[in-house]
Amino acid sequence: MKTVLAPESLDIAGKRLILRDITPDDQREVLALHHQVFGSSVDARWFDWKYVTGQGEGVGLWSGESLVAFCGGTPREVLDKGVSKRFLQIGDVMVSPEWRGVFGRKNPFFYVSERLYRTRLGGEGDFRAGFGFPNQRHLRLAVKTGLSHDAGEVGGLQWLLDRSNPPALSNWRWRSEPLDPGQRSFDRAVDRCWQRMRTGCTDGWVGVRDANYVRWRFIDRPDKHYRFLALRRPWRSEPEGLAVLALPVAASEALPWLDWVGPKDLLHEAWAIGMQQACRDGSAGLTTWASPAMADLLARTRPTRKGTAAGVGVPTASALTTAEIGALNAWWTGGDTDFL
C-alpha cells in the first residue's frame, strides 16, 4: 500500500462513519470482512501477497471499531494499443450484510468505491484507468450510481472431452511439456513468450504477462496453486508459448484453463494442450474465461457451452471517454482476475 490520505467523516441519517484508506495495520479487519462476505479462508499471507507485496490500494468505511465496507485494487501494467500504461485492477469490493442497502442510493458500497476511484484514477491520480470483473448485479449497481461504465463482458467457454479422440496439435512440429517454475530458466522462458505475445497485441488492451507478473500472480500466491505447460518446437529448448492450468479437478468437472502467454495465432495449440492435459487428468473437459477478442479466435474449436463469466466495469473516474470505453478491444482471461 502506498497512498494514505486524510480520513473523511460522514454523518448520514444520524450515523457517524469514518471513510479512510486501509493500512497494513488493518489486516485483521479486512480478513474478517472477506471471510464474512465471500466465505473465504484467506489469511495474513494472502493479505501480504496482495496488499503489501502487490502494493494494493484500499479504502474502508468504519462504524466505530468495525469495518463495514471495503473497496480495493492492485496495480496492473496494461498495454493500450502497444503503449504501456498504469491501471488499477479493482477487486475485493465488499459490504457487511447488515449494512447492504443502508442509506439508499449513496450507500457503503458507493462511498468506498467513489473514494478509491476519485483519489487514485484519472489525470491527477496514480493510475490512468481502472477495471474489474463484477457480476452482473454489481455492475448494474455501479452503472446506476454513476461509478462505472459497462465495458462489456467476459465469456465462459467449456469443451466436453471425448477421451477416445482428444484434440491433437495441428502438426508434428509442436510439443508440449510441463514447465517447472523452480527451474532457473523459467523466468527467461516466460519473458520470451511474453515478447512474442506483445508484438501481436497492438490493437487494444492487454495486461502485461512478463515473468515478474506471472511469478506474482500464479507462483507467489499462497492460497492457490497452478501448473504450466510449455508449447515448443521439437528442435528448440525455449518455448513459444505457456498455458496456465489449475491443478487436477474431480472427474465430473472441467479443468480450468487460466491463461495463455504467447502469440494469438497459437491459441488453438494452447487449447489443444489444455484438452490433452484434461484427458490425462481424467477431467470432464476444459473451461476458460475469454473476452470477445479471445473467443473469436477460439470459435473453430466449437465450444460445447458458452455463457457469461463476468461483466467488465471501468470506473467513470478513469481518464477515458465514453467513446473510448465503447470501442474497447480488450484481451481478458481468467488469469486477469485476482480471484480465480
ZIDA-V686637 format. One record per backbone hydrogen bond with DSSP energy under -1.0 kcal/mol. NH is the residue of the N-H (numbers start at 1). CO is the residue of the C=O. E is the energy in kcal/mol with one decimal. If there is no record, write none. Layout:
# ZIDA-V686637
NH_CO_E ; NH_CO_E
This chain:
# ZIDA-V686637
8_19_-2.9 ; 10_17_-3.3 ; 12_15_-2.4 ; 15_12_-2.2 ; 17_10_-3.1 ; 18_62_-2.2 ; 19_8_-3.2 ; 20_60_-2.4 ; 22_58_-2.5 ; 26_23_-2.4 ; 27_24_-1.4 ; 30_26_-2.3 ; 31_27_-2.6 ; 32_28_-2.2 ; 33_29_-2.2 ; 34_30_-2.2 ; 35_31_-2.5 ; 36_32_-2.1 ; 37_33_-2.8 ; 38_34_-2.4 ; 39_35_-1.3 ; 47_43_-2.1 ; 48_44_-2.5 ; 49_45_-2.3 ; 50_46_-2.4 ; 51_47_-3.2 ; 52_48_-1.4 ; 53_48_-3.2 ; 57_73_-3.3 ; 59_71_-2.3 ; 60_20_-3.1 ; 61_69_-2.3 ; 62_18_-3.0 ; 63_66_-2.7 ; 66_63_-2.0 ; 68_61_-2.8 ; 69_61_-1.1 ; 70_94_-2.5 ; 71_59_-2.1 ; 72_91_-1.8 ; 73_57_-2.3 ; 74_89_-2.1 ; 76_87_-2.6 ; 78_85_-2.8 ; 79_206_-2.9 ; 80_83_-3.2 ; 81_204_-3.1 ; 83_80_-1.3 ; 85_78_-2.6 ; 87_76_-2.8 ; 88_129_-2.1 ; 89_74_-3.1 ; 90_131_-3.1 ; 91_72_-2.8 ; 94_70_-2.6 ; 96_68_-2.9 ; 99_96_-2.5 ; 100_97_-1.2 ; 102_99_-1.4 ; 104_101_-1.5 ; 107_105_-1.1 ; 111_107_-2.2 ; 112_108_-2.1 ; 113_109_-1.7 ; 114_110_-3.1 ; 115_111_-1.9 ; 116_112_-1.8 ; 117_113_-2.7 ; 118_114_-2.8 ; 119_115_-2.2 ; 120_116_-1.2 ; 121_117_-2.2 ; 122_127_-1.1 ; 127_120_-2.5 ; 128_86_-2.3 ; 131_88_-1.8 ; 132_313_-1.6 ; 139_135_-2.3 ; 140_136_-2.3 ; 141_137_-1.9 ; 142_138_-2.3 ; 143_139_-2.4 ; 144_140_-2.6 ; 145_141_-2.0 ; 146_143_-1.2 ; 147_142_-2.2 ; 148_142_-1.4 ; 149_314_-3.0 ; 151_312_-2.9 ; 154_310_-3.0 ; 155_290_-2.3 ; 156_307_-2.3 ; 157_288_-2.7 ; 158_305_-2.0 ; 159_286_-2.9 ; 161_284_-2.5 ; 165_162_-2.0 ; 174_171_-1.3 ; 175_232_-2.3 ; 177_230_-1.7 ; 179_228_-2.6 ; 183_180_-1.9 ; 186_183_-1.7 ; 189_185_-2.3 ; 190_186_-2.5 ; 191_187_-2.5 ; 192_188_-1.9 ; 193_189_-2.2 ; 194_190_-2.7 ; 195_191_-2.4 ; 196_192_-1.8 ; 197_193_-1.9 ; 198_194_-3.0 ; 199_195_-1.0 ; 200_197_-1.6 ; 201_198_-1.5 ; 206_79_-1.4 ; 208_77_-2.7 ; 214_210_-2.7 ; 215_211_-2.5 ; 216_212_-2.0 ; 217_213_-3.4 ; 218_214_-2.4 ; 220_215_-3.0 ; 227_245_-3.2 ; 229_243_-2.6 ; 230_177_-3.2 ; 231_241_-2.7 ; 232_175_-2.6 ; 236_233_-1.9 ; 240_231_-3.7 ; 241_231_-1.3 ; 242_261_-2.0 ; 243_229_-2.9 ; 244_259_-2.5 ; 245_227_-2.5 ; 246_256_-2.4 ; 253_250_-2.2 ; 255_285_-3.0 ; 257_287_-3.2 ; 258_244_-1.9 ; 259_244_-1.5 ; 261_242_-2.8 ; 266_263_-1.5 ; 267_264_-1.8 ; 270_266_-1.9 ; 271_267_-2.5 ; 272_268_-2.2 ; 273_269_-2.4 ; 274_270_-1.8 ; 275_271_-2.4 ; 276_272_-2.3 ; 277_273_-1.9 ; 278_274_-2.2 ; 279_275_-2.1 ; 280_276_-2.2 ; 281_277_-2.4 ; 282_278_-1.0 ; 283_278_-2.5 ; 284_253_-2.8 ; 286_159_-2.2 ; 287_255_-2.4 ; 288_157_-2.3 ; 290_155_-2.4 ; 291_332_-1.8 ; 295_291_-3.1 ; 296_292_-2.4 ; 301_298_-1.8 ; 302_299_-1.8 ; 304_158_-1.7 ; 305_158_-2.0 ; 307_156_-1.5 ; 309_154_-2.7 ; 310_154_-1.6 ; 311_134_-2.8 ; 312_152_-2.1 ; 313_132_-2.1 ; 314_149_-1.7 ; 316_147_-2.5 ; 318_315_-1.8 ; 319_128_-3.1 ; 320_318_-2.1 ; 325_321_-2.2 ; 326_322_-2.3 ; 327_323_-1.2 ; 328_325_-1.3 ; 331_205_-2.1 ; 335_258_-2.1 ; 336_333_-1.4 ; 337_334_-1.2
